[in-house]
């Protein structure tokens, strides 16, 4: 899950600064729920909480691009802190611990399908021309970050422009994941009766979200069947920290890879959590008792994996033309959804320095629309443009050369590097010893290389 990049410097005195942002004014939405959880030491708020006799922790990771859930029983945790169960979602290529954050909502305003199944059923509805009364949402989490005046009357648009209340939609999705998890627990081969009061729920949220966005998620979860009194909102980078603290980390120092515990008591480190929508940058120190202390307020921005998607979509518009892409999105949006899902899978498996190009299968409709509008084949036409140096078509496949693909990451990586440099120039963070990389871009080698540009003291 995580990789550590460490630098060797002497530990020095560090001023502790814990932010205390202003809370939003009470209104119809927020007056019904309590203050958002602070996570002083998140691990102490689950199995080690003496107030509640929880026997199970159930956690939902509600991401911009992918979502999933996991759970752990107290008796398993006491023997092995990494004994964690996850649901495996079926798709064409096998099984995955997470499913796309996509939901199909029917005319009765109930969830008809989620994740890969939502994609499949939405495709079937469009083919049968029965999609008019359904709503299909994907990658909708970022609207909570981007909406300034978020409230219980905020509307959200689906892929075809149909609207519904954002609170209603988020409630349906969280309720679906909650019910899916509970059904799996009931299907386990056990005679144990699991009362809901025995479950500690955890919902992950980006560290840079506003208090209103966090409260919105808490309220939606409560309406979806997760009691607020049994719910912890856990900041995503803190969840990553706690998990990685129990893992042996692979560190490369002076060209030699070794397995070591880089997150020992007393370690100060920065967590760079690159999600689908946002990048969270937090600074922590592991205390003598093993708990985690925040050293500096969470920072970051909208530099997650979706910025790479936008670069790819921009290239498609350059190749096919905005008129063709608009027609595809209007008449067969499911075709574009499938292409973007394939691209997401490629992002996760690409190996810089090894892969010469990426290959995207384009639906036949793409070629048909282009030829109908322009009167020529895109396969031949692209050869006569400047774009032809960066891509080519082989039958129904679009091949994008490595240099062009890796260029999709340039702006995002530049923002990450500049942001880290600014943080490391702060007196309170100048003696940071470890950089913990987690998130969707984790496997990209150039992310680690770019991180070294932030300080000459960092070594892999």
RAQUIUR-V432722 format. One record per residue. RES is the residue in one small letter. OMEGA is omega in radians with two decimals (none if undefined). BURIAL is # if it has 24 or more other ideal C-beta (glycine too) atoms within 12 Angstrom, else .. Layout:
# RAQUIUR-V432722
res;omega;burial
RES;OMEGA;BURIAL
RES;OMEGA;BURIAL
This chain:
# RAQUIUR-V432722
res;omega;burial
x;-3.06;#
x;3.02;#
x;-3.13;#
x;2.96;#
x;-3.05;#
x;3.02;#
x;-3.08;#
x;3.05;.
x;3.12;.
x;3.07;.
x;3.11;.
x;3.13;.
x;-3.10;.
x;3.05;.
x;3.12;.
x;3.10;.
x;3.08;.
x;-3.07;.
x;3.07;.
x;-3.06;.
x;3.09;.
x;3.10;.
x;-3.14;.
x;3.07;.
x;3.08;.
x;3.03;.
x;-3.05;.
x;-3.12;.
x;-2.93;#
x;-3.13;#
x;-3.07;.
x;-3.11;.
x;-3.08;#
x;-3.13;.
x;3.10;.
x;3.14;#
x;2.85;#
x;-3.12;#
x;-3.12;#
x;3.09;.
x;-2.91;#
x;-3.09;#
x;-3.12;#
x;-3.10;.
x;3.11;#
x;-3.06;#
x;-3.07;#
x;3.12;.
x;-3.08;.
x;-3.04;.
x;-3.09;.
x;3.12;.
x;3.13;.
x;3.07;#
x;-3.13;#
x;2.95;#
x;3.13;#
x;-3.04;#
x;3.09;#
x;3.06;#
x;-3.07;#
x;-3.03;#
x;3.09;#
x;-3.07;#
x;-3.13;#
x;3.13;#
x;3.10;#
x;3.11;#
x;3.11;#
x;3.11;#
x;-3.13;#
x;3.10;#
x;-3.13;#
x;-3.07;#
x;3.07;.
x;-3.10;.
x;-3.11;#
x;3.10;.
x;-3.07;.
x;-3.07;.
x;3.14;.
x;3.06;.
x;-3.02;.
x;3.13;#
x;3.08;#
x;3.05;#
x;3.09;#
x;-3.09;.
x;-3.10;#
x;3.03;.
x;-3.01;#
x;-3.08;.
x;3.13;.
x;-3.10;.
x;-3.14;.
x;3.13;.
x;3.09;.
x;3.10;#
x;3.10;#
x;3.10;#
x;-3.11;#
x;-3.11;#
x;3.07;#
x;-3.10;#
x;-3.05;#
x;3.13;.
x;3.11;.
x;3.14;.
x;3.01;.
x;3.14;.
x;3.08;#
x;3.12;#
x;3.14;#
x;3.03;#
x;-3.12;#
x;3.13;#
x;3.10;#
x;3.09;#
x;-3.09;#
x;-3.10;#
x;3.11;#
x;3.06;#
x;-3.13;#
x;3.13;.
x;3.14;#
x;3.13;#
x;3.12;.
x;-3.12;.
x;-3.14;.
x;-3.03;.
x;-2.98;#
x;-3.08;.
x;3.12;.
x;3.07;#
x;3.12;#
x;3.13;#
x;3.01;#
x;3.11;#
x;-3.02;#
x;-3.06;#
x;-3.06;#
x;3.14;#
x;3.09;#
x;3.12;#
x;-3.02;#
x;-3.09;.
x;-3.08;.
x;-3.08;.
x;-3.10;.
x;3.09;#
x;-3.05;#
x;3.08;#
x;3.12;.
x;3.14;#
x;3.08;.
x;-3.12;#
x;3.08;.
x;-3.01;#
x;-3.13;#
x;3.08;#
x;3.09;.
x;-3.02;.
x;2.92;.
x;3.12;#
x;3.13;#
x;-3.14;#
x;3.13;#
x;-3.12;#
x;3.12;#
x;3.09;#
x;3.14;#
x;-3.10;#
x;3.13;#
x;3.08;#
x;3.11;#
x;-3.13;#
x;3.09;#
x;-3.12;#
x;3.11;#
x;3.12;#
x;-3.13;#
x;3.12;#
x;3.11;.
x;3.11;#
x;3.14;#
x;-3.13;.
x;3.12;.
x;3.13;.
x;-3.12;.
x;3.12;.
x;-3.09;.
x;3.07;.
x;-3.06;.
x;3.09;#
x;-3.08;.
x;3.09;#
x;3.12;.
x;-3.05;.
x;2.96;#
x;3.13;#
x;3.08;#
x;3.09;#
x;-3.09;#
x;3.10;#
x;3.08;#
x;-3.11;#
x;-3.07;#
x;3.10;#
x;3.06;#
x;3.11;#
x;3.11;#
x;3.13;#
x;3.11;#
x;3.11;#
x;3.10;#
x;3.14;#
x;3.13;#
x;-3.11;#
x;3.10;#
x;3.10;#
x;3.13;#
x;3.11;#
x;3.13;#
x;3.06;#
x;3.09;#
x;-3.06;#
x;-3.10;.
x;-3.12;#
x;3.11;.
x;-3.04;#
x;2.99;#
x;2.95;#
x;-3.09;#
x;3.08;#
x;-3.01;#
x;3.14;#
x;3.09;#
x;3.06;#
x;3.10;#
x;-3.14;#
x;-3.08;#
x;3.12;#
x;-3.09;#
x;3.13;#
x;-3.13;#
x;-3.14;.
x;2.93;#
x;-3.09;.
x;3.06;#
x;-3.12;#
x;3.03;#
x;-3.13;.
x;3.10;.
x;3.06;.
x;-3.11;.
x;3.11;.
x;3.12;.
x;3.08;.
x;-3.05;.
x;3.05;.
x;-3.08;.
x;-3.10;#
x;3.11;#
x;3.08;.
x;-3.11;.
x;-3.13;.
x;3.01;#
x;-3.05;#
x;3.04;#
x;3.04;#
x;3.05;#
x;-3.06;#
x;-3.08;#
x;-3.13;#
x;3.13;#
x;-3.09;#
x;-3.05;#
x;2.96;#
x;3.08;#
x;3.07;#
x;-3.14;#
x;3.13;#
x;-3.09;#
x;2.96;#
x;3.09;#
x;-3.10;#
x;-3.11;.
x;-3.13;.
x;3.09;.
x;3.11;.
x;-3.06;.
x;3.11;#
x;3.08;#
x;-3.11;#
x;-3.09;#
x;-3.08;#
x;-3.13;#
x;3.08;#
x;3.12;#
x;-3.12;#
x;-3.12;#
x;-3.09;#
x;-3.08;#
x;-3.06;#
x;-3.13;#
x;3.07;#
x;3.08;#
x;3.10;#
x;-3.14;#
x;3.08;#
x;3.13;#
x;3.11;#
x;3.07;#
x;3.10;.
x;3.10;#
x;3.12;#
x;3.10;.
x;-3.10;#
x;-3.03;#
x;-3.05;#
x;-3.09;#
x;3.12;.
x;3.12;.
x;-3.12;#
x;3.12;#
x;3.14;.
x;3.10;.
x;-3.13;#
x;-3.12;#
x;-2.99;.
x;-3.13;.
x;-3.11;#
x;3.13;#
x;3.12;#
x;3.11;#
x;3.11;#
x;-3.13;#
x;3.13;#
x;-3.12;#
x;3.09;#
x;3.07;#
x;3.13;#
x;3.12;#
x;3.12;#
x;3.12;#
x;3.12;#
x;-3.05;#
x;-3.09;#
x;-3.08;.
x;3.12;#
x;3.13;.
x;-3.12;#
x;-3.13;.
x;-3.12;.
x;-3.11;.
x;-3.13;.
x;2.99;.
x;-3.08;#
x;-3.14;#
x;3.08;#
x;-3.14;#
x;3.08;#
x;-3.12;#
x;-3.12;.
x;3.11;#
x;-3.10;#
x;-3.12;#
x;-3.12;.
x;-3.14;#
x;-3.11;#
x;3.13;.
x;-3.11;.
x;-3.00;.
x;3.09;.
x;3.11;.
x;3.11;.
x;3.11;.
x;-3.11;#
x;3.12;#
x;-3.05;.
x;-3.07;.
x;-3.14;#
x;-3.07;.
x;3.13;.
x;3.10;.
x;3.12;.
x;-3.12;#
x;3.09;.
x;-3.05;.
x;-3.08;#
x;2.95;#
x;3.11;#
x;3.01;#
x;-3.00;.
x;-3.12;.
x;-3.10;.
x;3.00;.
x;3.12;#
x;3.11;#
x;-3.07;#
x;-3.01;.
x;-3.11;#
x;-3.14;.
x;3.14;#
x;-3.11;#
x;3.06;#
x;3.08;.
x;-3.02;#
x;-2.97;#
x;-3.07;.
x;-3.14;.
x;-3.13;#
x;3.11;#
x;3.13;.
x;3.12;#
x;-3.12;#
x;3.14;#
x;-3.14;.
x;3.12;#
x;3.12;#
x;3.13;#
x;-3.14;.
x;-3.08;#
x;3.05;#
x;3.09;.
x;-3.13;.
x;-3.07;.
x;-3.10;#
x;-3.02;#
x;-3.13;#
x;3.09;#
x;-3.04;#
x;-3.03;#
x;3.02;#
x;-3.11;#
x;-3.10;#
x;3.10;#
x;3.05;#
x;-2.95;#
x;3.14;#
x;-3.02;#
x;-3.03;#
x;-3.12;#
x;-3.08;#
x;-3.09;#
x;3.05;#
x;3.12;#
x;3.12;#
x;3.14;.
x;-3.13;#
x;3.14;#
x;3.13;#
x;-3.08;.
x;-3.12;#
x;3.09;#
x;-3.10;.
x;-3.14;.
x;3.02;#
x;3.14;#
x;none;#
